[in-house]
Amino acid sequence: MNMQVNVTGGELPPAEIEAYIAHGRESYPGRQIERMDITVDGEYVDINYFLADAPFTRIRRITGYLVGDMSHWNNAKRAEEADRVKHSME
């Protein structure tokens, strides 16, 4: 996937831009960088990384246990969950 890189305030050599991309990937392991804005101010640069939303797994608390999903549960445990009284916030 191509990352959008915006450079304002000056010019940078491609090798320097690649170094900033590598730094971002090292700083945010496991995250996808969608866009990077680089602002050149003389000898200094400001870098803003824009990360893609991180996927998450819904966690439920059922009878004191934290569970992600019920795909690995046996039929008895699934029936127990289906028979629970679910309370609303209204």
N, C-alpha and C positions, 0 to 999 in steps of 0.2 A: 504494500500500500504506500502510496506517495504521501508524504507529509508536506503540508503547506508551510513555507518559510518566507516570512516577510522581513526585509531589512530596510530600515529607514535611517536617515541622518548621515549616511555615508555608504561606502562599499566595503565588502569583506571578501577575501579570497575564498574559493570553494573549500580549501582544506580547513580553514578556520571554522566555517559553517559546519562542516562534517564533525569537527571536534566538539562543537556545542551540541550537536545532535547526539553524539556518543555520550556526552556528559549527562544529557537529559535522560537517555535510556538507562544509564547507570544509576542516576538519582531516583528514578521511578521504575524499578524492576517490576515486570509483570503488567505494567500499564501501557496503553497505547497513546502515543503523542499524536494528536490530530493536527495541531498547528503550533508554530513557534514564531514569536515576534521578537526581532532583535533590533534594538535602537542603539545606534552608534553615536557616542558623544565624545568626540576627540579620541583619547586613548582608552576610554571606558566604553563598555557595552552593558546594556540592560537586556536581560533575556526573560521572556515570559513564555512558559510552556502551557499549552492548553491540552488537557488530557481527556480522552474519551471516557464516558460513563463506565464505571466498573460494575460488572454484573454481580448480583448477590443472590444468595439462597435464603429463602424465608426460613426462619427458625421458629419452631413452636415449643411451648412449654406444656407438656402433658404429664400430669401426675408427678411433677418434680424432675422430669427428664427433659433435656433439650434435644430435639430431633429436627433434622432437616426436612426430609420427605418420608413418606410412608411406603416407598416402593419395595423396601426390603423386609417389611413386616409380614408375619404369617396371618392366616385368615382369622384366627381368634383375636389377635391384637387389632386387626382392622375392624372387626365387629365391635370390640370394646370402644374404639374411637368413635364409630358411627353411633353408638348408643349413648354417648356423652350428652349431657344437657349443656347446650351452648347458650350463654347469657349475652344479651345485647347491651350496648351502652346507653340506650334510649330510656 
